[in-house]
Amino acid sequence: MRRKDREITEISEIMEIIKKCDVCNLAFFDEKYPYIVPLNFGAANTHNQVTLYFHGAKVGKKIELLEKNNRVAFEMDCSHKLLLAETACDSTMEFESVCGNGTIEILEEDQKIAALTILMNQYEVKEKHEFNENHLKAIVVLKLTVDEITGKRLMK
């Protein structure tokens, strides 16, 4: 990272930023260009191993690309605040962001509820969430095991 003064490497700080985000942009390998899709997500940190969870349809482009190559990149950002200055070149934006990469896999049926609970807790923390069995059968739940992760922050 070029701006080391903005870099965040502590997992606890990175997880604090992740908790503030509501969308994760996931990038898959495609033939000519990367395929990027914004997704709702959930995050867990177990012994400094960050894991992200996503859900979606059982068929479609992201599933096709995942089956060809399960290595992905991701990005999420939050805390945006435009800081205008006298001149355009002195204007800036406050932000916090997290970027990284890892491998993604489709979870087995018996792992869906635990992963979806983590995902739901990103948006509404509850001890127990209710899930409709028919909906569970209709979706796929994805687990991204993070290999590399970094955070960045500019707050004035």
Buried (B, 14 or more C-beta within 10 A) or exposed (E): EEEEEBEBEEBEBBBBBBEEBEEBBBBBBBEEEEBBBEBBBBBBBEEEEBBBBBBBEEEEEBBEBBEEEBEBBBBBBBBEEEEEEEEEEEEEEEBBBBBBBBBBEBBEEEEBBEBBBBBBBBEEEEEEBEBEEEEBEEBBBBBBEBEEBEBBBBEE
